[in-house]
Amino acid sequence: MTKGRNKTFRICFIGLMAAIVFVVNYFRIPFMGTQLHMTNALCALCGLLFGPGAGFLAAGIGSGLYDIVAGWGAECVITFVNKGAIALVTGLIGYHAARRDQASAVDHAKIILGSVLGSLTYVALYMLKTFIAGRFIDGLPFDAVTAKMLTKLPGSMMNAVFAFIVAPILLGTLKPALRKAGLYEKL
């Protein structure tokens, strides 16, 4: 009975986190010629809270639904995979460390490393998408595709840095509150 109840709570939390990821896509902060957003940080947080599989679903569903609603429906599957990959990689490296009651320095390092590599995985996938779309869909020459990628790289890197700084901070803030409410164990 307890196991089924935990599964229900987990499904509800995954859906709630997908909804939060969806909504956060609407909030962007103009910064140094680009826009910072919390989406990638929340995708990394999904991996830390739920692990690689469930985190992938929460991050991917929330981001993919945003694409559909915002008019980029043709790219929703790509976004589902790319944003889900942030949670997947972050969760593979940092989930077990994030679950510990008393995190050691090694656990903190795994949480940060997971967030860094998850965020950088998204940058790599986004650059790959930009290359494929530019070269094979738009038919641009290689140097034009490279130039396009170079214009997108600084903003993507800035969002990656923002994500891997913010995700562990959010975890550190949410984890005690969820524990106090008796919810963290049900995730």
Secondary structure as UniProt FT lines:
FT   HELIX           2..24
FT   TURN            25..26
FT   STRAND          28..31
FT   TURN            32..33
FT   STRAND          34..37
FT   HELIX           39..50
FT   HELIX           52..70
FT   HELIX           73..75
FT   HELIX           76..99
FT   HELIX           105..132
FT   HELIX           133..137
FT   HELIX           142..180
FT   TURN            181..182
FT   HELIX           184..186
//
